[in-house]
Amino acid sequence: MVPREVTYRPGLHRIFDEVLVHAASNKRRDPSMDTLSVEVDVVERSVSVFYNGRGVVPVELLDEKRGVYAPEMFFGHLHDDDKEDDWNKTTNDDGGGYGVKLANLFSTEFIVEIADGSRMKKYKQVFSENMGKKSVPHITDCNQGENWTMITFKPDLARFNMTYLEEDHVTLMWKRVVDMAGILGDSVRVEWDGVRLLIDNFDDYVRLYIDSPVSDRSRAGLPRVYEKLNDWCEVCLSLSDAGHFQQVSFVNGLETVKGGTHVDYVTEQITTHLMNFLNKRYKKSNFNMDDVKRYLWVFVNVIIDNPTFDSQTKETLTTPPGRFGSKLELPDSFLKIAFGDGLIRRLFGYPGPLDATTGVSFRD
């Protein structure tokens, strides 16, 4: 991961991200999902997101009188009905599926294709003109056990004051697919334009930051301590090389660029432990939380039921810790390994075991 400035339209990035996160979240609905593939055609100005496994909605007729099938209701109607509300509750599709619908609304063309192996039906429907028009669903047979979903859309670039898919936007899309490879792990083959991304887990993903050639990180040998707390949360801790606190975090696959309550909760445990350790070790010092926090780089990946955010861009999690639905408590073993060895020695710039008689000051 190489940091650089980019120019992009948040709205365009958000509709892509909603489709991508919708696809990745299918792994929670169906653990047998083992493929996520994204293709971007700059010439045709289109994006395609494919995932296998049982999709969020079945190929079944909901309203016989109107001829409305479940996929049309879920992807192409802005209002919810009772049936769709039930799907949202059982699938934990963040935002009630509205993110994917808004991608449809802000596209000149939006194609939904679904293979429902349990019903042995394949579904295809084309929406156009910002969801203003729709084709009659094309339904054919498929094999039993054939389960996949593919969404192909052409963003309405004029609405974002664009005429083509700009390089910075495509780069951000690629970066988000890399994020998904780290989040989903080796049980899912994640592809970008037909090429598999060789990232097996979240720890591998963190290495992309820590071992980046930027600022000689790899030669500096920044320490890294990783812990998978449970099926809902994993944390990695390293040292910031930017002179201030850094964080990389995700909630249900969404990138929380500005962090939020999940990052604060984990970071407070780390800084409190380290602050107490240092004040006990150096009795004449009086370290506070900010003294410690500015040296840390925290990576957090969590799944939270019905998360809340500060805005529609979903950059900051606001869900109170009491409503996380899973424990984010760091075990003593994590803190002991983190501060008993590499991190504290690096903080102090001292190569050997920490010794209070050295006279080394934390602020030095």
C-alpha positions as CSV (number, residue, x, y, z in Angstrom):
1,M,0.0,0.0,0.0
2,V,1.5,3.3,-1.1
3,P,-0.2,6.5,0.1
4,R,-0.8,9.2,-2.4
5,E,-3.3,11.9,-3.1
6,V,-6.3,11.0,-5.3
7,T,-9.2,13.0,-6.7
8,Y,-12.5,11.2,-6.8
9,R,-16.3,11.7,-6.5
10,P,-17.5,10.2,-3.2
11,G,-20.9,9.4,-4.6
12,L,-19.5,7.3,-7.4
13,H,-17.1,5.5,-5.1
14,R,-19.9,4.8,-2.7
15,I,-22.2,3.1,-5.2
16,F,-19.4,0.9,-6.3
17,D,-18.6,0.1,-2.7
18,E,-22.2,-0.7,-1.9
19,V,-22.3,-3.3,-4.7
20,L,-18.9,-4.8,-3.6
21,V,-19.8,-5.0,0.1
22,H,-23.2,-6.5,-0.8
23,A,-21.3,-9.2,-2.7
24,A,-18.7,-9.8,0.0
25,S,-21.4,-10.0,2.7
26,N,-22.8,-13.1,1.0
27,K,-20.0,-15.1,2.7
28,R,-21.8,-14.5,6.0
29,R,-25.1,-15.7,4.5
30,D,-23.6,-18.7,2.7
31,P,-20.2,-20.0,4.0
32,S,-19.8,-22.1,0.9
33,M,-19.2,-19.0,-1.2
34,D,-15.6,-19.3,-2.6
35,T,-15.4,-16.7,-5.4
36,L,-15.7,-13.0,-5.7
37,S,-14.7,-11.4,-9.0
38,V,-14.6,-7.8,-10.1
39,E,-14.0,-6.5,-13.6
40,V,-13.9,-2.9,-14.8
41,D,-14.2,-2.0,-18.4
42,V,-12.9,1.5,-18.8
43,V,-13.8,1.6,-22.5
44,E,-17.4,0.5,-22.0
45,R,-17.5,2.4,-18.7
46,S,-19.0,-0.6,-16.9
47,V,-18.3,-2.5,-13.7
48,S,-19.1,-6.2,-13.1
49,V,-19.3,-7.9,-9.7
50,F,-19.7,-11.6,-9.5
51,Y,-20.0,-13.9,-6.5
52,N,-21.2,-17.5,-6.0
53,G,-23.2,-19.2,-3.3
54,R,-26.8,-18.8,-2.5
55,G,-27.7,-15.2,-3.1
56,V,-29.6,-12.7,-1.0
57,V,-32.9,-13.4,-2.8
58,P,-34.4,-16.4,-4.5
59,V,-35.8,-16.5,-8.0
60,E,-39.4,-16.7,-7.0
61,L,-42.6,-14.8,-8.0
62,L,-43.7,-12.4,-5.3
63,D,-46.6,-10.7,-7.0
64,E,-48.3,-12.8,-9.7
65,K,-50.7,-10.1,-10.7
66,R,-47.9,-7.6,-11.5
67,G,-45.3,-10.3,-12.5
68,V,-42.8,-9.1,-9.9
69,Y,-40.1,-11.5,-8.9
70,A,-38.0,-11.2,-5.7
71,P,-34.8,-10.0,-7.5
72,E,-36.7,-7.1,-9.0
73,M,-38.2,-6.1,-5.7
74,F,-34.8,-6.2,-3.9
75,F,-32.6,-4.6,-6.6
76,G,-35.1,-2.4,-8.4
77,H,-37.7,-1.0,-6.0
78,L,-36.8,1.8,-3.6
79,H,-39.6,1.0,-1.1
80,D,-39.5,-1.9,1.2
81,D,-42.3,-4.4,1.8
82,D,-42.8,-6.8,4.7
83,K,-41.1,-9.7,2.7
84,E,-38.1,-7.6,1.9
85,D,-37.8,-6.4,5.5
86,D,-37.7,-10.1,6.5
87,W,-34.8,-10.7,4.1
88,N,-32.9,-7.7,5.5
89,K,-33.2,-9.0,9.0
90,T,-32.1,-12.5,8.2
91,T,-29.3,-11.6,5.8
92,N,-27.9,-8.6,7.7
93,D,-27.7,-6.7,4.4
94,D,-26.6,-3.4,5.8
95,G,-28.8,-0.4,4.9
96,G,-31.7,-2.6,4.0
97,G,-30.3,-3.2,0.5
98,Y,-30.6,0.4,-0.3
99,G,-27.0,0.8,-1.3
100,V,-27.3,-1.6,-4.2
101,K,-30.6,0.1,-5.2
102,L,-28.9,3.5,-5.3
103,A,-26.3,2.0,-7.6
104,N,-29.1,1.1,-9.9
105,L,-30.7,4.6,-9.5
106,F,-27.4,6.3,-10.4
107,S,-26.6,4.1,-13.4
108,T,-27.6,4.3,-17.1
109,E,-27.7,0.5,-17.2
110,F,-28.0,-2.0,-14.3
111,I,-28.1,-5.7,-15.0
112,V,-29.0,-8.4,-12.4
113,E,-28.3,-12.0,-13.2
114,I,-29.0,-14.8,-10.6
115,A,-28.7,-18.6,-10.7
116,D,-30.9,-20.2,-8.1
117,G,-29.9,-23.8,-7.9
118,S,-32.5,-24.8,-5.4
119,R,-35.3,-23.7,-7.7
120,M,-33.2,-24.6,-10.8
121,K,-34.0,-21.2,-12.3
122,K,-31.7,-18.5,-13.9
123,Y,-32.9,-14.9,-13.8
124,K,-31.8,-11.9,-15.9
125,Q,-33.3,-8.4,-15.9
126,V,-32.0,-5.1,-17.3
127,F,-32.7,-1.7,-15.7
128,S,-31.9,1.5,-17.6
129,E,-32.2,5.3,-17.4
130,N,-31.6,5.5,-13.7
131,M,-34.1,2.8,-12.8
132,G,-36.7,4.5,-15.0
133,K,-37.1,1.6,-17.3
134,K,-36.8,-2.2,-16.8
135,S,-37.0,-5.2,-19.1
136,V,-39.3,-8.1,-18.6
137,P,-37.3,-10.7,-16.6
138,H,-35.7,-13.4,-18.7
139,I,-36.0,-16.7,-16.8
140,T,-34.4,-20.0,-18.0
141,D,-33.4,-23.3,-16.4
142,C,-30.1,-23.9,-14.6
143,N,-28.5,-26.9,-12.9
144,Q,-29.3,-28.0,-9.4
145,G,-26.8,-26.6,-7.1
146,E,-25.7,-23.8,-9.5
147,N,-25.8,-20.7,-7.3
148,W,-24.3,-17.3,-8.2
149,T,-25.1,-13.6,-8.6
150,M,-23.7,-11.1,-11.0
151,I,-24.4,-7.3,-11.1
152,T,-23.1,-5.3,-14.0
153,F,-23.7,-1.6,-14.1
154,K,-22.7,1.5,-16.0
155,P,-22.6,4.5,-13.7
156,D,-24.3,7.6,-14.9
157,L,-21.0,9.5,-15.1
158,A,-22.7,12.8,-16.2
159,R,-24.4,13.0,-12.8
160,F,-20.9,13.0,-11.2
161,N,-19.6,15.6,-13.7
162,M,-17.4,12.9,-15.4
163,T,-17.1,11.7,-19.0
164,Y,-15.1,8.5,-18.3
165,L,-13.9,6.3,-15.5
166,E,-10.8,8.2,-14.3
167,E,-7.6,6.5,-13.2
168,D,-7.9,7.6,-9.6
169,H,-11.4,6.1,-9.4
170,V,-10.3,2.8,-10.9
171,T,-7.4,2.7,-8.5
172,L,-9.7,3.1,-5.6
173,M,-11.9,0.3,-6.8
174,W,-8.9,-1.9,-7.1
175,K,-7.8,-1.0,-3.6
176,R,-11.2,-1.9,-2.2
177,V,-11.1,-5.3,-3.9
178,V,-7.7,-5.8,-2.3
179,D,-9.4,-5.0,1.0
180,M,-11.9,-7.7,0.4
181,A,-9.2,-10.3,-0.2
182,G,-7.8,-9.5,3.2
183,I,-11.2,-9.5,4.9
184,L,-12.6,-12.7,3.3
185,G,-9.4,-14.8,3.6
186,D,-8.2,-17.8,1.8
187,S,-11.6,-19.5,1.7
188,V,-12.7,-17.1,-1.0
189,R,-10.9,-16.6,-4.4
190,V,-10.9,-12.8,-4.9
191,E,-10.1,-11.7,-8.5
192,W,-9.5,-8.3,-10.1
193,D,-10.0,-8.3,-13.9
194,G,-9.4,-12.1,-13.9
195,V,-6.3,-12.1,-11.8
196,R,-6.4,-13.7,-8.4
197,L,-5.2,-11.6,-5.5
198,L,-2.8,-13.6,-3.4
199,I,-3.8,-12.5,0.1
200,D,-4.7,-15.3,2.4
201,N,-5.9,-13.5,5.5
202,F,-6.1,-10.1,7.4
203,D,-2.6,-10.6,8.7
204,D,-1.3,-10.8,5.1
205,Y,-3.3,-7.7,4.3
206,V,-1.7,-5.7,7.1
207,R,1.7,-6.7,5.7
208,L,0.9,-4.6,2.6
209,Y,1.1,-1.5,4.8
210,I,3.8,-2.6,7.2
211,D,6.2,-4.0,4.6
212,S,5.6,-1.3,2.1
213,P,8.8,0.2,0.6
214,V,7.6,3.6,1.5
215,S,9.6,5.3,4.3
216,D,11.9,2.2,4.4
217,R,9.3,0.4,6.5
218,S,10.5,-3.1,5.5
219,R,14.1,-2.3,6.4
220,A,13.0,-0.7,9.6
221,G,11.4,-4.0,10.6
222,L,8.3,-2.6,12.2
223,P,6.9,-5.1,14.7
224,R,3.4,-6.5,14.2
225,V,1.2,-8.3,16.6
226,Y,-2.0,-10.0,15.3
227,E,-4.9,-11.5,17.1
228,K,-8.2,-13.0,15.9
229,L,-10.4,-12.5,18.9
230,N,-13.4,-14.5,17.5
231,D,-15.3,-15.0,14.3
232,W,-16.4,-11.4,14.4
233,C,-13.2,-9.4,15.2
234,E,-9.5,-9.4,14.4
235,V,-6.9,-6.8,15.5
236,C,-3.4,-6.1,14.5
237,L,-1.1,-3.6,16.2
238,S,2.1,-1.9,14.9
239,L,3.9,1.4,15.3
240,S,3.1,4.5,13.4
241,D,5.8,5.9,11.1
242,A,3.9,9.1,10.4
243,G,4.5,10.9,13.7
244,H,0.8,10.5,14.7
245,F,-1.8,7.8,15.4
246,Q,-2.8,5.8,12.4
247,Q,-5.7,3.4,11.9
248,V,-7.1,1.1,9.1
249,S,-10.5,-0.3,9.9
250,F,-13.5,-2.1,8.5
251,V,-17.0,-2.8,9.6
252,N,-18.9,-5.6,7.8
253,G,-16.6,-5.0,4.8
254,L,-17.1,-1.2,4.7
255,E,-13.9,0.8,5.1
256,T,-14.3,3.2,8.0
257,V,-11.7,5.7,6.8
258,K,-12.1,7.9,9.8
259,G,-12.4,5.1,12.3
260,G,-15.1,5.3,14.9
261,T,-16.2,3.7,18.1
262,H,-14.7,0.2,17.2
263,V,-11.3,1.7,16.7
264,D,-11.6,3.9,19.8
265,Y,-12.6,0.9,22.0
266,V,-9.7,-1.2,20.9
267,T,-7.2,1.6,21.0
268,E,-8.2,2.7,24.5
269,Q,-7.4,-0.8,25.8
270,I,-4.0,-0.7,24.2
271,T,-3.1,2.8,25.3
272,T,-4.4,2.3,28.9
273,H,-2.3,-0.8,29.3
274,L,0.9,0.8,27.9
275,M,0.4,4.0,29.8
276,N,0.0,2.1,33.1
277,F,3.1,0.0,32.3
278,L,5.2,3.0,31.6
279,N,4.1,5.0,34.6
280,K,4.9,2.0,36.8
281,R,8.3,1.5,35.1
282,Y,9.3,5.1,35.1
283,K,7.9,6.4,38.4
284,K,9.1,10.0,37.8
285,S,7.2,10.2,34.6
286,N,3.6,11.0,34.1
287,F,2.5,9.6,30.7
288,N,-1.0,10.3,29.5
289,M,-3.1,8.6,26.8
290,D,-2.0,11.0,24.0
291,D,1.7,10.4,24.8
292,V,1.1,6.8,23.9
293,K,-1.5,6.9,21.2
294,R,0.5,9.0,18.8
295,Y,3.0,6.1,18.4
296,L,0.5,3.4,17.5
297,W,-0.9,2.0,14.2
298,V,-4.1,0.0,14.8
299,F,-5.8,-2.3,12.3
300,V,-9.3,-3.5,13.1
301,N,-11.7,-5.7,11.1
302,V,-15.1,-6.3,12.8
303,I,-18.6,-7.5,12.0
304,I,-21.3,-5.6,13.9
305,D,-25.1,-6.2,13.8
306,N,-27.0,-3.2,12.3
307,P,-24.1,-0.7,12.5
308,T,-24.7,3.0,12.5
309,F,-22.5,5.7,10.9
310,D,-22.1,9.5,11.0
311,S,-23.2,10.0,7.4
312,Q,-24.2,8.2,4.2
313,T,-20.5,8.0,3.2
314,K,-20.1,5.6,6.2
315,E,-16.6,6.8,7.1
316,T,-17.1,6.8,10.9
317,L,-18.8,4.1,13.0
318,T,-21.1,5.6,15.7
319,T,-22.5,2.4,17.2
320,P,-22.0,2.4,21.0
321,P,-19.8,-0.4,22.3
322,G,-22.7,-1.9,24.2
323,R,-24.5,-2.6,20.9
324,F,-21.6,-4.2,19.1
325,G,-23.1,-7.6,19.5
326,S,-19.7,-9.2,19.9
327,K,-16.8,-8.8,22.3
328,L,-13.8,-6.6,21.3
329,E,-11.9,-7.3,24.5
330,L,-8.2,-7.8,23.9
331,P,-6.8,-10.8,25.8
332,D,-3.9,-10.4,28.3
333,S,-1.8,-12.6,26.1
334,F,-2.1,-10.1,23.2
335,L,-1.0,-7.1,25.4
336,K,1.8,-9.1,27.0
337,I,3.3,-10.1,23.7
338,A,2.8,-6.7,22.2
339,F,4.4,-4.7,24.9
340,G,6.7,-7.3,26.5
341,D,8.9,-7.5,23.4
342,G,9.0,-5.7,20.1
343,L,6.8,-2.7,20.4
344,I,8.2,-1.2,23.6
345,R,11.8,-1.7,22.5
346,R,11.0,0.1,19.3
347,L,9.2,2.9,21.1
348,F,12.3,3.5,23.2
349,G,14.8,2.9,20.4
350,Y,16.6,0.5,22.7
351,P,17.9,-2.8,21.2
352,G,18.0,-4.9,24.3
353,P,15.6,-5.8,27.1
354,L,13.9,-2.8,28.6
355,D,15.9,-1.5,31.6
356,A,14.7,1.3,33.9
357,T,18.3,2.1,34.7
358,T,19.2,3.2,31.2
359,G,17.7,6.6,31.7
360,V,16.0,6.6,28.3
361,S,13.0,8.9,28.2
362,F,9.8,8.0,26.4
363,R,9.7,11.5,25.0
364,D,13.2,11.2,23.6
